[in-house]
Amino acid sequence: VHGLLMMKDMKMSKSRGNVISPLPLIEQYGVDALRYYLVREVGFGSDGQFTPEQFVERINNDLVNDFGNLLNRTIAMINKYFDGVTPKYSGSVTKFDEALKELTMATIKEYENDLDDLKITEAFIKVNNLVSRANKYIEETSPWTLAKNIEKKAELASVMAHLTNVLFVLGILMQPILVESSNKLFAQLGIGDDLRKYENIYKFGLIEGTQINKGEILFPRLEVEKETVFIRMLMGK
């Protein structure tokens, strides 16, 4: 249950001609994208904004640039450096590894606490913060530099193992709203149905030795002007 959907501080209503049906949005962008937007922009029991510009920006920033890009980069590096097989997890090798693992486990706890308190938007903001932190972790560890030094092979493997396991956790946490996309993520990481259980997110390092299956991009980038015009057309504007 949520409050009213607003269009630039004005309630959506048929009389104002600013109502939009979810069905054409789902057909164009997928149900995952629409669910994600509503969860992020409309707090439980509160009013929320919907504008074409906000919708496109949220999808591009959070799902394309952050979440989708994290998966794409990780898969590309595992394919390049480890012949498409996820490395064995051998604990945290560097302070960056340990920091990412600690944040992952803390995010799980905070996510659960927020959902228990019906703070749904807050829970997924924390999940998105973990996505951003994992992308920063790639820059901090510079796998492309580690790959040039054979003596850094274990460190490189640790980076890939940490990224794989963080993505697994993200897939589980995002699954209530990104149902189809989470399943695609699991498939691309070679994670079978037997491992896709919520209780497994507490077992950091569980995912190893899986075969990468590079698939289609989870979230194609939206052309801002084109899609904004399209959504406005759906609203009769």
Residue pairs with C-beta under 8 A, 6 or more apart in sequence:
1 44
1 45
2 38
2 42
2 43
2 44
2 45
2 46
2 47
2 48
3 42
3 45
3 46
3 47
3 48
4 11
4 12
4 47
4 48
5 11
5 12
5 42
5 47
5 48
5 49
5 50
6 12
6 47
6 48
6 49
6 50
7 16
7 18
7 49
7 50
7 51
8 49
8 51
9 49
10 16
10 18
12 18
12 19
12 20
12 50
13 19
17 235
17 236
17 237
18 235
18 237
19 235
20 50
20 231
20 234
20 235
21 234
22 34
24 234
25 34
25 55
25 231
25 234
26 34
28 227
28 230
29 59
29 222
30 180
30 181
31 179
31 180
32 177
32 178
32 179
32 180
32 181
33 59
33 63
33 219
35 177
35 178
36 58
36 59
36 62
36 63
36 124
36 177
36 178
37 50
37 54
37 55
37 58
37 59
38 48
39 120
39 121
39 124
39 177
40 58
40 62
40 121
40 124
40 125
40 128
41 48
41 49
41 50
41 54
41 58
41 121
42 48
42 121
43 120
43 121
44 118
44 119
44 120
44 121
45 118
52 227
52 228
52 231
52 232
52 235
53 224
53 228
55 231
56 222
56 224
56 227
56 228
56 231
57 224
59 219
59 222
60 221
60 222
60 224
62 128
62 131
63 181
63 218
63 219
64 219
64 220
64 221
64 222
66 128
66 131
66 132
66 135
67 128
67 131
67 170
67 174
67 218
67 219
68 217
68 218
68 219
69 135
70 131
70 134
70 135
70 138
70 163
70 167
70 170
71 167
71 185
71 188
71 189
71 218
72 217
73 135
73 138
74 160
74 163
74 164
74 167
75 188
75 189
75 212
75 214
76 214
77 143
77 144
77 160
77 163
78 84
78 85
78 86
78 87
78 160
78 164
78 212
79 212
79 214
80 147
81 143
81 147
81 156
81 160
82 157
82 160
84 211
84 212
85 209
85 210
85 211
85 212
86 160
86 161
86 164
86 189
86 190
86 207
86 208
86 209
86 210
86 212
87 157
87 158
87 160
87 161
87 164
87 208
88 157
88 161
88 208
88 209
89 158
89 161
89 162
89 165
89 204
89 205
89 206
89 207
89 208
90 154
90 157
90 158
90 161
91 97
91 158
91 205
92 98
92 101
92 158
92 162
93 154
93 155
93 158
94 141
94 155
94 158
96 137
96 140
96 141
97 141
97 158
97 159
97 162
99 137
100 133
100 134
100 137
100 162
100 166
101 162
101 204
103 130
103 133
104 130
104 165
104 166
104 169
104 204
105 202
105 204
107 126
107 127
107 129
107 130
107 169
107 173
108 169
108 173
108 201
108 202
110 123
110 126
111 123
111 126
111 127
111 173
114 120
114 122
114 123
114 126
115 123
124 174
124 177
127 170
127 173
127 174
130 166
130 169
130 170
131 170
134 163
134 166
134 167
134 170
137 159
137 162
137 163
138 159
138 163
141 155
141 159
143 156
143 159
143 160
146 152
146 153
146 155
146 156
146 159
147 156
161 205
161 208
164 189
164 207
164 208
164 210
165 204
165 205
165 206
165 207
167 185
167 189
168 186
168 189
168 191
168 195
168 200
168 201
168 206
168 207
169 201
169 204
170 185
171 182
171 185
171 186
171 189
171 191
171 196
172 182
172 196
172 198
172 200
172 201
173 201
174 181
174 182
175 182
175 183
181 218
181 219
183 196
184 215
184 216
184 218
185 218
186 192
186 196
187 213
187 215
188 212
188 213
188 214
188 215
189 207
189 210
189 212
189 213
190 210
190 211
190 212
190 213
191 207
191 210
195 206
195 207
200 206
